[in-house]
């Protein structure tokens, strides 16, 4: 056992003494040491219940002959961090999470790991750590939040039920700004939209990544969709705790699971689901940590072969709890089985093909068949052109059909706050293309999410008339013609830094194109006139982060 280096032999007598000080018996010291990496905290709704999950995991470990050690990592709630300087720390936390897991696991010579994430950057940060450490590992998330519900009487006196989620609240801001809702009505919705623990109810980034952890093979079936409050979640956690001991006995490690073919499986699932655009950023970072080269441009070819089978909020009216009742990720994977590597190993100790063999679709509106999809191609697209030479990402599943191609005048802002003020002030009109720059990995720093401006546009009814481009990111809850991750970013003198007010921007999602109607010579001339980029943050972790982070087109990983 790896843990022998910390507990065997005469020279480790002091170490055993310290272990006994924690209450361990000699029998427990003799067993394999399993780190239970818990991201519990009391500020993230998706994490407030993770102590319960951890206790179930530890029970499973003990039942199978291991000794669990629960340790913690940090976590950021993207919703609470949204639209203020705190969002700069969200993506940046991913690297800290990976590093902190490495530190505690190596320092204490754990033999195996069970990871308990739930929300946006915690999932990929832990997956990066698993790939880096490459000791037997399995994931079990905290599960999705249930939807909120409100009953109201319509004009004809009939009672109707309204389904609510976090996106309801962000759109309510736009409705108040447009005069379609009062602040009191928005506040009423705020008491109902997030009814309890779990990762926010739609197919936003957290739930996308938990679903993709299943498709990647690092989590058991049900990980992405069983609701947080469901007893099946506790049973899943116990089973994951027991399963880690099987993985340890068979020496099945993360790099036996996270391979080029399993990364491809995850992208296939992502496109079939129409998941968050952030998944591209995170899967590229996980691949990088596993030593796998994955070209961003190759995703369009893959996307063109994957049917879009699910319309989960914000792309449609269904939610993750509906996806669970319809059969979950195994049922989605079974619909696209011909596009998967079914022989890929998973953390269940079985192959993908074995995991999905008995899956059944129970609701064909929630999970369409490959023969009758919502769209014959997947829910994501990578755009290239003179405005994004290294690529940009759009969640095309959430774009109105009339906005799949668009030509409009640029309205240019050098920060999210400036753009939000203009939108709230009704300065943006139909046909405009809002350009928000200097919000990339280096420029932000931290590549903030632009959910506030996109949601206000949606709430104003402009999401089918106005496009938004940024070198920052979008929340998985974003809907509309929102193109992000534009690379190179403005801070690295990408072409987005050359765009001026009134320039004509052309978006052509079906043909994967994003351009500004300027010659290369004009773009170069404008870039040469720009002053040197001045970092916004000059102290602390974000200063170091900005110096080390690379382009979004590489997953915004640190320079090697």
Residue pairs with C-beta under 8 A, 6 or more apart in sequence:
1 32
1 33
1 111
2 109
2 110
2 111
2 135
3 32
3 33
3 109
3 110
3 111
4 109
5 109
6 12
6 15
6 33
6 108
6 109
7 15
7 16
7 19
7 29
7 33
7 109
16 26
16 29
19 29
20 26
20 29
24 67
28 67
29 67
31 65
31 66
31 67
32 65
32 66
32 67
32 111
32 112
32 245
32 248
33 66
33 67
33 69
33 108
33 109
33 110
33 111
33 112
34 61
34 66
34 67
34 68
34 69
34 110
34 111
34 112
34 113
34 114
34 241
34 244
34 245
34 248
35 68
35 69
35 71
35 104
35 105
35 108
35 110
35 112
35 113
35 114
36 54
36 57
36 58
36 61
36 68
36 69
36 70
36 71
36 113
36 114
36 116
36 241
37 71
37 72
37 73
37 101
37 104
37 105
37 113
37 114
37 115
37 116
37 126
37 129
38 50
38 51
38 53
38 54
38 70
38 71
38 72
38 73
38 116
39 47
39 50
39 72
39 73
39 74
39 75
39 97
39 116
39 117
39 118
39 119
39 122
39 126
40 47
40 48
40 50
40 51
40 54
40 72
40 116
41 47
41 48
41 72
41 74
41 75
42 48
43 77
43 80
44 75
44 76
44 77
44 80
44 118
44 119
45 77
45 145
45 194
45 196
45 197
45 198
45 199
45 200
46 77
46 118
46 119
46 142
46 145
46 197
46 198
46 199
46 200
46 206
46 228
47 75
47 118
47 119
47 122
47 142
48 197
49 142
49 197
49 198
49 228
50 116
50 118
50 142
52 234
53 116
53 140
53 142
53 233
53 234
53 237
54 70
54 116
54 237
56 234
56 235
56 237
56 238
56 241
57 68
57 114
57 116
57 140
57 237
57 238
57 240
57 241
58 68
58 70
58 241
59 238
59 241
60 237
60 238
60 239
60 240
60 241
60 242
60 243
60 244
61 67
61 68
61 114
61 241
61 242
61 244
61 245
62 68
62 241
63 238
63 241
63 242
64 241
64 242
64 243
64 244
64 245
64 246
65 245
66 111
66 112
66 241
66 244
66 245
66 248
68 114
68 241
69 108
69 110
71 104
73 97
73 100
73 101
73 122
73 125
73 126
74 93
74 96
74 97
74 100
75 93
75 97
75 119
75 121
75 122
76 86
76 89
76 90
76 93
76 119
76 120
76 121
77 119
78 87
78 90
78 119
78 120
78 121
78 205
78 449
78 475
79 166
79 200
80 86
81 87
81 89
81 90
82 449
82 451
82 452
82 475
83 416
83 417
83 420
83 451
83 452
87 446
87 448
87 449
88 444
88 445
88 446
88 448
88 537
88 542
89 446
89 541
89 542
90 120
90 121
90 446
90 448
90 449
91 121
91 281
91 441
91 446
91 447
91 473
91 556
92 445
92 446
92 541
92 542
92 545
92 549
93 121
93 122
93 125
94 121
94 124
94 125
94 128
94 282
94 285
95 125
95 128
95 545
95 557
95 558
96 125
96 541
97 121
97 122
97 125
97 126
97 128
97 129
98 125
98 126
98 128
98 129
98 132
98 289
99 129
101 113
101 115
101 125
101 126
101 129
101 130
101 133
102 129
102 132
102 133
105 113
105 129
105 133
105 135
106 133
110 135
111 135
111 136
111 248
112 135
112 136
112 137
112 244
112 245
112 247
112 248
113 130
113 133
113 135
113 136
113 137
113 138
113 244
114 137
114 138
114 139
114 140
114 240
114 241
114 244
115 126
115 127
115 129
115 130
115 137
115 138
115 139
115 140
116 139
116 140
116 141
116 142
116 237
117 123
117 125
117 126
117 139
117 141
117 142
117 210
118 141
118 142
118 143
118 198
118 199
118 206
118 210
119 199
119 206
120 204
120 205
120 206
120 209
120 278
120 476
123 139
123 141
123 206
123 209
123 210
123 213
123 282
124 209
124 282
124 283
124 285
124 286
126 139
127 139
127 213
127 216
127 218
127 258
127 282
127 286
127 289
128 285
128 286
128 289
130 137
130 139
130 218
130 254
130 258
131 254
131 255
131 258
131 286
131 289
131 290
132 289
133 254
134 253
134 254
134 255
135 253
135 254
136 244
136 247
136 248
136 251
136 252
136 253
136 254
137 218
137 244
137 247
137 253
137 254
137 347
138 218
138 219
138 220
138 240
138 243
138 244
138 247
138 347
139 213
139 218
139 219
139 223
139 240
139 347
140 219
140 220
140 223
140 236
140 237
140 240
141 199
141 210
141 213
141 219
141 223
141 224
142 197
142 198
142 199
142 228
142 233
143 198
143 199
143 210
143 225
143 226
143 227
143 228
143 229
143 230
143 233
144 198
144 199
144 200
144 201
144 206
144 207
144 210
144 224
144 225
144 227
144 228
144 319
144 320
144 321
144 324
145 165
145 194
145 195
145 196
145 197
145 198
145 199
145 200
145 201
145 227
145 228
146 195
146 196
146 198
146 201
146 227
146 228
146 229
146 321
147 163
147 164
147 165
147 195
147 201
147 319
147 321
148 163
148 164
148 165
148 168
148 192
148 193
148 194
148 195
148 201
149 161
149 162
149 163
149 164
149 192
149 195
150 161
150 162
150 164
150 189
150 192
151 159
151 160
151 161
151 162
152 159
152 160
152 162
153 159
153 160
154 160
163 317
163 319
164 189
164 192
164 193
165 193
165 194
165 200
165 201
165 202
165 313
165 319
165 477
166 193
166 194
166 200
166 201
166 202
166 204
166 477
167 202
167 204
167 313
167 314
167 455
167 477
167 479
168 189
168 193
169 186
169 189
169 190
169 193
169 194
170 451
170 452
170 455
170 456
170 458
170 459
170 477
171 455
171 456
171 458
171 459
172 181
172 185
172 186
172 189
172 190
172 459
173 186
173 452
173 455
173 456
173 459
174 455
174 456
174 457
174 458
174 459
174 460
175 181
175 186
175 459
175 460
176 182
176 183
176 186
176 459
177 423
177 424
177 426
177 456
177 459
177 460
178 459
178 460
178 461
180 459
194 200
196 228
196 229
197 228
197 229
198 227
198 228
198 229
199 206
199 207
199 210
199 228
200 206
200 207
200 477
201 207
201 313
201 319
201 320
201 321
202 312
202 313
202 314
202 319
202 320
202 476
202 477
203 211
203 273
203 274
203 275
203 276
203 310
203 312
203 313
203 314
203 315
203 319
203 320
203 323
203 476
204 276
204 314
204 475
204 476
204 477
205 276
205 278
205 279
205 475
205 476
206 476
207 224
207 225
207 320
207 476
208 270
208 273
208 275
208 276
208 278
208 279
208 476
209 276
209 278
209 279
209 282
210 219
210 223
210 224
211 223
211 224
211 225
211 269
211 273
211 275
211 320
211 329
212 224
212 266
212 269
212 270
212 275
212 279
212 283
213 219
213 223
213 224
214 220
214 221
214 222
214 223
214 224
214 269
214 329
214 330
215 265
215 266
215 268
215 269
215 270
215 329
215 333
216 257
216 258
216 262
216 263
216 265
216 266
216 286
217 257
217 258
217 262
217 265
217 344
217 345
217 346
217 347
217 352
218 254
218 257
218 258
218 346
218 347
219 240
219 347
220 236
220 239
220 240
220 243
220 347
220 348
221 328
221 329
221 330
221 348
221 355
221 356
222 232
222 236
222 324
222 328
223 236
223 329
224 320
224 328
224 329
225 320
225 321
225 323
225 324
225 328
225 329
226 232
226 233
226 236
226 324
226 328
227 233
227 320
227 321
227 324
243 347
243 348
243 349
246 349
247 253
247 347
247 349
250 349
252 345
252 347
252 349
254 290
255 290
255 291
256 345
257 344
257 345
257 346
257 347
258 286
258 287
258 290
258 292
259 290
259 292
259 344
260 287
260 292
260 294
261 341
261 344
262 341
262 344
263 283
263 286
263 287
263 290
263 292
263 294
264 302
264 341
265 333
265 340
265 341
265 344
265 352
266 283
267 283
267 299
267 302
268 302
268 306
268 336
268 339
268 340
269 275
269 329
269 332
269 333
269 336
270 279
270 280
270 283
270 378
270 379
270 380
271 302
271 303
271 306
271 308
271 377
271 378
271 379
271 380
272 306
272 307
272 308
272 309
272 310
272 332
272 335
272 336
272 378
272 379
273 309
273 310
273 312
273 332
273 379
274 308
274 310
274 311
274 312
274 315
274 374
274 378
274 379
274 380
274 395
274 397
274 398
275 379
275 380
275 395
275 476
276 395
276 474
276 475
276 476
277 380
277 393
277 394
277 395
277 473
277 474
277 476
277 478
277 484
277 485
278 473
278 474
278 475
278 476
279 380
280 296
280 299
280 380
280 382
280 393
280 485
281 393
281 473
281 485
281 552
281 555
281 556
282 555
283 294
283 555
284 294
284 296
284 554
284 555
284 557
285 555
285 556
285 557
286 555
287 293
287 294
287 555
288 554
288 555
288 557
289 557
296 382
296 390
296 391
296 553
297 382
297 384
297 391
299 380
299 382
300 381
300 382
300 512
302 378
303 377
303 378
303 380
303 381
303 382
304 377
304 378
305 339
305 377
306 336
306 339
306 377
306 378
307 335
307 336
307 368
307 370
307 373
307 374
307 375
307 376
307 377
307 378
308 373
308 374
308 375
308 376
308 377
308 378
308 379
308 397
309 332
309 335
309 336
309 367
309 368
309 369
309 370
309 373
309 374
310 316
310 318
310 323
310 332
310 366
310 367
310 368
310 374
311 317
311 318
311 374
311 397
312 318
312 319
312 320
312 322
312 323
313 319
313 477
314 398
314 476
314 477
314 478
314 479
315 379
315 395
315 397
315 398
315 479
318 365
318 366
322 363
322 366
323 329
323 332
323 366
323 367
325 362
325 363
325 366
326 361
326 362
326 363
326 366
326 367
327 359
327 360
327 361
327 362
327 363
327 367
328 359
330 355
330 356
330 359
331 356
331 359
331 360
331 361
331 362
331 367
332 367
333 340
333 352
333 356
333 359
334 356
334 359
334 361
335 361
335 367
335 368
335 369
335 370
336 370
337 353
337 356
338 370
340 352
341 352
342 351
342 352
342 353
342 356
343 351
343 352
343 353
344 351
344 352
345 351
346 352
346 355
348 354
348 355
361 367
361 369
364 372
368 374
374 397
375 397
378 397
379 395
379 396
379 397
379 398
380 393
380 394
380 395
380 396
380 397
381 393
381 394
381 396
381 509
381 512
382 391
382 392
382 393
382 512
383 391
383 392
383 393
383 394
383 483
383 507
383 508
383 509
383 512
383 513
383 514
384 390
384 391
384 392
384 512
384 513
384 514
385 513
385 514
385 515
386 495
386 515
386 516
386 518
386 520
386 523
387 469
387 486
387 495
387 496
387 499
387 505
387 514
387 515
387 516
388 486
388 487
388 494
388 495
388 496
388 514
389 487
389 488
389 494
389 495
390 487
390 488
390 494
390 551
390 553
391 485
391 487
391 553
392 469
392 483
392 484
392 485
392 486
392 487
392 514
393 483
393 484
393 485
393 552
394 481
394 482
394 483
394 484
394 509
395 474
395 476
395 478
395 479
395 482
396 404
396 509
398 478
398 479
398 480
398 482
399 479
399 480
399 481
399 482
399 509
400 463
400 464
400 480
400 481
402 464
403 463
403 464
403 465
403 467
403 480
403 481
403 507
404 481
404 508
404 509
404 510
405 507
405 508
405 509
405 510
406 433
406 467
406 481
406 506
406 507
407 504
407 505
407 506
407 507
408 431
408 432
408 433
408 466
408 467
408 504
408 505
409 431
409 432
409 433
409 501
409 502
409 503
409 504
409 505
410 433
410 435
410 499
410 500
410 501
410 502
410 503
410 504
410 505
410 516
411 419
411 422
411 427
411 428
411 432
411 433
411 434
411 435
411 501
412 435
412 437
412 499
412 500
412 501
413 419
413 422
413 434
413 435
413 436
413 437
414 437
414 438
414 490
415 436
415 438
415 439
416 436
416 439
416 448
416 450
416 452
416 453
416 472
419 434
419 436
419 450
419 453
419 468
420 452
420 453
420 456
422 428
422 434
423 434
423 453
423 456
423 457
423 460
424 456
428 434
428 457
428 462
428 466
429 466
430 462
430 465
430 466
431 465
431 466
432 466
432 467
433 466
433 467
433 468
433 469
433 505
433 507
434 453
434 457
434 466
434 467
434 468
434 469
435 468
435 469
435 470
435 496
435 499
435 505
436 450
436 453
436 468
436 469
436 470
436 471
436 472
437 443
437 470
437 471
437 486
437 489
437 490
437 496
437 497
437 499
438 444
438 471
438 489
438 490
438 491
438 497
438 533
438 536
439 447
439 448
439 450
439 470
439 471
439 472
439 489
440 447
440 471
440 472
440 486
440 487
440 489
440 490
440 491
440 492
440 551
440 552
441 447
441 489
441 546
441 549
441 550
441 551
441 552
441 556
442 489
442 491
442 492
442 533
442 535
442 546
442 549
443 471
443 489
443 490
443 491
443 492
443 533
443 536
444 472
444 536
445 535
445 536
445 537
445 542
445 545
445 546
445 549
446 542
446 545
447 471
447 472
447 473
447 552
447 556
448 472
448 473
449 472
449 473
449 474
449 475
449 478
450 468
450 470
450 472
450 473
450 474
450 475
450 478
450 482
450 484
451 474
451 475
451 477
451 478
453 468
454 463
454 468
454 474
454 475
454 478
454 479
454 480
454 482
455 477
455 478
457 463
457 466
457 468
457 480
458 479
458 480
463 479
463 480
463 481
464 480
466 480
466 481
467 480
467 481
467 482
467 483
467 505
467 507
468 480
468 481
468 482
468 483
469 483
469 484
469 486
469 496
469 505
469 507
469 514
470 482
470 483
470 484
470 486
471 484
471 485
471 486
471 487
471 489
471 490
471 491
471 494
471 496
471 552
472 484
473 484
473 485
473 552
474 482
474 484
481 507
481 509
483 507
483 514
485 552
485 553
486 494
486 496
486 514
486 552
487 494
487 551
487 552
487 553
488 494
488 495
488 551
488 553
489 496
489 551
489 552
490 496
490 497
490 533
491 497
491 533
492 533
492 551
493 527
493 530
493 533
495 516
495 523
495 527
497 527
497 530
498 516
498 518
498 522
498 523
498 526
498 527
498 530
499 505
499 516
500 526
503 516
503 517
503 518
504 516
504 517
505 514
505 515
505 516
505 517
506 513
506 514
506 515
506 516
506 517
507 513
507 514
508 514
516 523
518 526
535 543
535 546
537 543
537 546
548 558
548 559
549 556
549 557
549 558
549 559
550 556
550 557
550 558
550 559
